[in-house]
Amino acid sequence: MSLARIKPLLAATSIMALLAGCADNKTALAFWHGEAGAQIDEGNFGVPTAYNQGVQTGKIDAVVSMAHRFNQETADTVNFEFNRANLDDQARNILRKQAHWINQFPELRFRVYGHTDLVGSNAYNKRLGMRRARAVVNYLVAQGISRSRLEAVVSYGETQPLIPTQQPELRNRRTVTEVTGFVGRHPTVLDGKYAEVIYREYIRSAVPVPIISAGTAGTVEGGGG
């Protein structure tokens, strides 16, 4: 084949490859920069419909489902120093994330369980576990959670260790926050009205768009230096 015929062929091949690359890039850009929800990957077709039907017919326990979701989407456990009930920076960071999640679902109630390791007497550890649970509740209240949604705290003391050891163990010194039910026993969000939660968060997250004056492209009104 002559060189004159090879050049057009190479050019055409290059253009086709370029167009294919552009198509892939457009797909990637649409995925990463498109409107939220434009690309839905929920694992299995029809899962949301089946879930909604299950909740409404009683085949799915909404409380159990929401408790599972809470555990999946945020850390439910904070740990404590030996013989202490104060919250360190890591604990406060976890509780701020818990509070953010809890604020999205004002219809849910929660309970905080306190635990200790096996060092010390059972009676003392029972009191220490309660102090830890109360510290968590007080911090969540300070983050804007209504105390009426946080049911009476519970202390298991040393009776439910994660690690069965008589030695000091950080993982046993903990509190656990759990979903326990609905406020007023009315699951108003999950009886087919789950979209109300999504809509409420969408409105809350909306921010004003800066206005660009006519004839001053690139200049945004207001603002400072």
C-alpha positions in Angstrom: 0.0 0.0 0.0 1.3 3.4 -0.9 2.2 6.1 1.6 -0.4 8.3 0.1 -3.2 5.8 0.9 -1.8 4.9 4.4 -2.0 8.5 5.7 -5.7 9.0 5.2 -6.3 5.6 6.7 -4.2 6.5 9.8 -6.0 9.8 10.1 -9.4 8.2 10.0 -8.4 5.6 12.6 -7.1 8.3 14.8 -10.3 10.3 14.5 -12.4 7.3 15.4 -10.3 6.6 18.4 -10.5 10.2 19.5 -14.3 10.2 19.1 -14.5 7.0 21.2 -12.3 8.6 23.8 -14.5 11.7 23.8 -17.6 9.5 24.3 -16.0 7.8 27.3 -14.9 11.1 28.7 -18.4 12.5 28.3 -19.8 9.5 30.1 -17.3 9.9 32.9 -18.0 13.7 33.2 -21.7 13.1 33.3 -21.2 10.5 36.1 -19.0 12.7 38.2 -20.4 16.2 37.5 -24.0 15.6 36.5 -27.1 16.2 38.5 -27.3 14.2 41.7 -29.4 11.1 41.0 -28.9 11.2 37.3 -26.8 8.0 37.5 -28.5 5.4 39.8 -26.7 2.3 40.8 -28.7 0.7 43.5 -27.4 -2.9 43.0 -30.7 -4.6 42.0 -33.6 -3.3 39.9 -36.8 -2.7 41.9 -35.1 -2.8 45.4 -36.6 0.6 46.5 -40.1 -0.5 45.5 -39.8 -3.8 47.2 -38.5 -2.1 50.3 -41.3 0.4 50.4 -43.9 -2.3 49.9 -42.3 -4.4 52.7 -42.4 -1.6 55.2 -46.0 -0.7 54.4 -47.2 -4.4 54.6 -45.2 -5.1 57.8 -42.9 -7.6 56.2 -40.0 -5.3 57.0 -39.5 -3.9 60.5 -38.8 -0.2 59.9 -37.0 0.2 63.2 -34.7 -2.7 62.5 -34.1 -1.4 59.0 -33.3 2.1 60.2 -31.0 0.7 63.0 -29.1 -1.2 60.3 -28.8 1.9 58.2 -27.5 3.9 61.1 -24.8 1.3 61.8 -23.9 1.3 58.1 -23.7 5.1 57.6 -22.1 6.3 60.8 -20.0 4.9 63.7 -22.3 3.9 66.5 -19.5 3.4 69.1 -17.1 5.7 71.0 -14.4 4.6 73.4 -13.1 6.0 76.7 -9.8 6.1 78.6 -9.4 3.8 81.6 -11.7 4.8 84.5 -12.8 7.9 82.7 -16.1 9.2 81.3 -14.8 12.3 79.4 -15.0 12.5 75.6 -11.7 12.9 73.7 -11.4 14.5 70.3 -12.1 11.3 68.4 -15.2 10.6 70.4 -16.5 14.1 69.8 -15.9 13.8 66.1 -17.8 10.5 66.0 -20.7 12.1 68.0 -20.9 15.1 65.7 -21.4 12.7 62.8 -24.0 10.8 64.8 -25.8 14.0 65.5 -25.8 15.0 61.8 -27.4 11.6 60.9 -29.9 11.8 63.8 -31.0 15.3 62.7 -32.0 13.9 59.3 -34.6 11.7 60.9 -36.5 13.7 63.6 -39.1 10.9 63.9 -36.6 8.4 65.3 -35.8 7.8 68.9 -32.4 6.6 70.1 -30.8 5.0 73.2 -27.2 5.1 74.4 -25.7 2.1 76.2 -22.7 2.4 78.4 -20.1 -0.3 78.9 -16.8 -0.8 80.8 -14.0 -3.3 80.9 -13.8 -6.0 83.6 -11.4 -4.1 85.9 -13.1 -3.1 89.1 -16.3 -4.2 90.9 -19.5 -4.7 89.0 -21.3 -2.0 91.1 -18.6 0.6 90.3 -18.6 -0.3 86.6 -22.4 -0.1 86.5 -22.1 3.6 87.7 -19.1 4.2 85.3 -21.1 2.9 82.3 -24.0 5.2 83.2 -21.6 8.2 83.4 -20.3 7.4 80.0 -23.8 7.1 78.5 -24.8 10.4 80.0 -21.7 12.1 78.7 -22.7 11.0 75.2 -26.3 12.0 75.6 -25.3 15.5 76.9 -23.0 16.0 73.9 -25.7 15.0 71.4 -28.1 17.4 73.1 -25.4 20.1 72.8 -25.4 19.3 69.0 -29.1 20.2 68.7 -30.7 16.8 69.4 -33.8 17.0 71.5 -33.3 15.2 74.8 -36.9 13.8 74.4 -35.7 11.7 71.5 -32.9 10.2 73.6 -34.4 7.5 75.8 -33.2 6.8 79.2 -29.6 5.7 79.0 -28.6 2.2 80.0 -25.5 0.9 81.6 -24.4 -2.7 81.1 -21.3 -2.1 83.1 -18.8 -4.9 82.7 -21.5 -7.5 81.7 -21.1 -7.3 77.9 -17.4 -7.1 77.0 -16.3 -7.3 73.4 -13.0 -8.8 74.5 -13.2 -11.3 77.4 -10.2 -10.3 79.4 -9.6 -9.3 83.0 -7.1 -6.7 81.9 -7.8 -3.1 80.9 -9.2 -3.2 77.3 -10.1 -0.1 75.3 -12.6 -1.8 73.1 -14.7 -2.8 76.1 -14.7 0.8 77.4 -17.4 2.2 75.1 -20.9 3.5 74.5 -23.2 2.4 71.7 -25.9 4.5 70.2 -28.9 2.6 68.7 -32.1 3.4 67.0 -34.9 2.1 69.2 -38.2 3.4 67.8 -40.3 6.3 66.6 -41.4 9.5 68.4 -45.0 9.1 69.5 -45.1 5.6 67.9 -45.9 7.2 64.5 -43.5 6.1 61.8 -44.6 9.1 59.6 -41.6 9.0 57.4 -41.4 5.3 56.6 -45.0 4.5 55.9 -44.6 5.2 52.2 -43.4 8.8 52.7 -39.7 8.3 52.7 -39.4 11.0 50.0 -40.4 13.6 52.6 -37.0 13.0 54.2 -35.1 13.4 50.9 -37.1 16.5 50.0 -36.6 18.1 53.4 -32.8 17.6 53.2 -32.8 18.9 49.6 -34.5 22.1 50.6 -32.2 22.5 53.7 -29.1 22.0 51.6 -30.1 24.5 48.9 -28.0 27.7 48.8 -28.6 31.0 46.8 -27.0 31.2 43.4 -24.9 34.4 42.9 -26.6 36.8 40.4 -24.5 37.9 37.5 -25.3 41.4 36.3 -26.2 42.0 32.6 -23.2 43.3 30.7 -20.8 42.4 33.4 -20.0 38.8 32.6 -17.7 37.3 35.1 -18.6 39.9 37.7 -20.7 38.7 40.7 -22.8 41.3 42.5 -22.1 41.8 46.2 -19.4 40.1 48.2 -16.2 41.4 49.5 -12.5 41.4 48.9 
